Amino acid sequence: MLNPEREGRRVSKKGSKRLVIDTSVARSSGRGDAEDVTSQRCRKFLLTTKDETKHQVVMSDALEQEWGKNQSRFASLWLIAMENKRRVHHTEIPTQGRLRHQVERVAEKKADCDAMLKDMLLIEAAFHTDRIVVSLDETVRNLFHQATEKISALTKIAWVNPCIVEETPIEWLQNGAEIERERLLGYRREDSAN
């Protein structure tokens, strides 16, 4: 039996998941009084994470730099509150050269390749923790989804968009942020017919 601690992965606290939250969510959360629907949904997701769950946010050096450049004032205060609650999982994320090479090979266009490689830090952080990415970027999500046809490792990553109401992101958080089949990058609707 594999020991996650020996493999470089620490087991998350009972009842909590380690979430890799993209800066798209941090940036879009806006000010606390922003009335834009995207801002409201991002804020609600972050507040639910902080106030109603035990989930942690994953931070590597690269993720912290991205957050530092892109976070809203609301997200900055949220991250400070998460630090105060000891719910920021600081970790070094190893680069997965083989996976990056596979992405380069399957990308149909240079722009697609660049977009996926830019967000590989999310995928790598997810692999190193609880395999969950939270992001608003549906374009890169679809690119990774297409890549799962040739890169089986990507099929194991869950991707949640806090602004897609049909994905029930708030309820998902409150119910333990379990990795459900429909949330995986490799999920295809025809899979559910079998």
Disulfide bonds with the S-S distance in Angstrom:
none
